[in-house]
Amino acid sequence: MNWNRSILFAAALFAVTQTQAQDNLINALKGNASDNSKEGFRFTEVINLGNTSIKDQGSSGTCWSYSGNSFLESEMIRMGKKPVEISQIFTARNTYIEKAKNFVRLHGDQAQGDGGQLHDVLTIFKKYGAVPREVYTGLPDGQTRNNFGEMSPLLQSITENVAKSKKPSKDWLKAFTAAMDSYLGEVPESFQYEGKTYTPRTFADQVIGINPDDYVGISSFDEHAYYKPFVLLIPDNWSFESFYNVKINDLTDIIDNALEKGYTVAWATDVSEKSFSWKNGLAFVPEKPIEQMSREEVEQLFNGPKAEPQITPAQRQEAFDDYSTTDDHGMHIVGLVKDQTGKEYYIVKNSWGVSNDYKGYMYATKEYVRYKTISLLLHKKALTKGIQKQLGI
């Protein structure tokens, strides 16, 4: 099938992509900040598990790949291996191929864009393997940050046109892949790493060395049976994967147990709240609705510890159903701290560079995590024996 790139691109300019949505989200969050916030907190480290350096996903909706691969890098550290920076764009590229197949098979009745889920990192690892970032950066010559602003709508136009066809040709996937090759580069069939030759499959198996079947997805919603699997209905769960449903307090109990046992946790969450400040590196649930606060209260929002309400399962479910809680972002929970009042916060590794108060890390309260978590991804052995038994794993 011959594709006219200029025509497809012109049509694609009308599409609102997740690349644009991610940039808009980051820009919107710049307003959620207080002056001198860092001076109002005294954090004492409780747990800080091994993790690799902060990355910058650039102008791309690939947070799930950055956080998911950061999680795998920490798994390597936990297993006593030398961590390697895994190519986030290799994972994303192959996810887009699998997502495109589903989109066409569903006749276009599915979400498109850059987004994905944390488990996609494992799905791609299992099917395609992995490569080090140095082998496949996805960056054109002279470019230092991802920028999918042109590629994403082009890819979307290809799949939308194919889905409208009465009978898709056998060659559409070649055109789709060729478009990615032109922006991201071709994936090498084999490569050298530390003096040895690998393929993506052998590198994944011999160097990274994790078993994708050892990991489990967790979520919590009141409308589903507890301790049973359910399909999480969010646009980016394009593969219709199931998650185990636990009670609201189990979410933080599971994270606490994992951290205590030396396991980090990948975290998908809502970051569109006004009580989430990227600049100040803080996320909490205000006791008083922000809409009811005075101007002075808003200005002081992040200038020291604040009281929080206790979130109920009904509130959590309602926020998800009325779109107050949305699937915005994936990050990586690597530790725990306490503030000067004794309140605990999770240390969260982000993928927006090092431009905030804590050089790329954030601190999220447990109440925020209970309220705004979309899902967790962690090793099965990080769960307590009791939870494992309840889930039947």
Buried (B, 14 or more C-beta within 10 A) or exposed (E): BEBEBEEBBEBBEEBEBBBBBBBEBBEEBEEBBBEEBBEBBEBEEBBEBBBBEBBBBBBBBBBBBBBBBBBBBBBBBBEEBEBBBBBBBBBBBBBBBBBBBEBBEEEBEBEBBBBBBBBBBBBBBEEBBBBBBEBBBBBEEEEEEBBBBBBBBBBBBBBBBBBEEEEBEEEBBEBBBBBBEEBBBEBEEEBEBEEEEBBBEEBBBEBBEBEBEEBBBBBBBBEBEBBEBBEBEBEBBBBEBBBBBBBBBBBBBBBBBBBEBBBBBBBBBBBBBBBBBBBBBBBBBBEEEEEEBEEEEBEBBBBBBBEBEEBEBEBBBEBBEEEBBBBBBBBBBBBBBBBEEEBBBBBBBBBBBEEBBBEBBBBBBBBBBBBBBBBBBBBBEBBBEEBBEBBEE
